[in-house]
Amino acid sequence: AVYVPNAATHQPLAEPERVTLAPGRSYPVTLTAPIGKIAVVDADVADVVAISDRDVVINGRKPGNTDVILWSGGRRFHYRVKVGAPDDRPQYV
């Protein structure tokens, strides 16, 4: 069975924050309340390291797309992570 919440009692979901990283690069996230849960859809593409109860770092691992979701202070923070070719290295075609 799939639970579908009543639209009248729930707020619409916000668009995920888009994060683009190169493999080996990081994106720090600091929240105002302690982080209770962390979810990563594809840990081969990106992983998350907890630095403190309010700070994490999203690390790009290999090219691809994944989602990172953090729960903190009764809210959900959704990051859509794209890991691609590094921008600071020359590419030859």
N, C-alpha and C positions, 0 to 999 in steps of 0.2 A: 504494500500500500504506500502511496505517496501522499505526504501531508502538504496541503496547499493552504497557506494562511489566508484569513479573511482580509481582503484589500482595505476594508474600511478601518481596520484596527492596526495595520502595519504600514510603516513608512516605506516608500519605494527605495530600492537599493541604489546607492550612489554609484556612478561610474567608477571603475577601478582607476587608481593612479597608475599611469604608464611610466615604466622605468626601462631604459635601454642601457645595456651594459655590454662591454667586450669581455670575452673570457679572461679571467684573472683580475677583473676590476670589481669594485665594491660600491655599494650604495648604503650609507648609514641612515637609520631611522630612529628618531627619538620621540617617544610618546609621553604624555603628561601623567598617565596612571600606569601602575605595574601591568606588564603583559602576562596574561594568564595562559594563553594557548598560542601555538604557532603551527601553521600548516603550509606545506610546500607540495604542489601537485607533482612536479617532476624534479626530484633532487639531483638528477644527472645534469639538468640545464642550469639550475641555480640552487644554492643552499643558503640557510640562514644561521648565523651564529649569534647567540645571546651574549651581549657584553655586560649588561646589568639587568635589573628587573624592568627597566624602561627603555633600554637601548639594544638594538639589534643591528647587524650588518647583513645585507643581502649580497651574496657573492656570485658573480657570473662564472659558470663552469665550462659549458660547451654551447655552441650555437643551437638555438631553439626558442620555444616560448613556454612559459609556465606561469602559474599564479602563486602568490604568497599571501596568506591571510593571517592577520594578527588580531587577537581579541584582547581588549584593554579597556578598563573602566566602563564595562557594560556596552561597549561599541565594538564594531568589526571594522578593520582597516584592510582594504583589498588592494593589492599591487599586481598589475599585469606586467610581467617581466619578459623582455625580449633580449636575448643574448645573441649578439652578432659579431661581425668582423670589427676589430678595433679601428677606431677613427684616427688614432695618432701614429699608425704605421703605414708606410706607403704600400699600395697595392698595385701589382703589375698585371696587366691584362694581355 
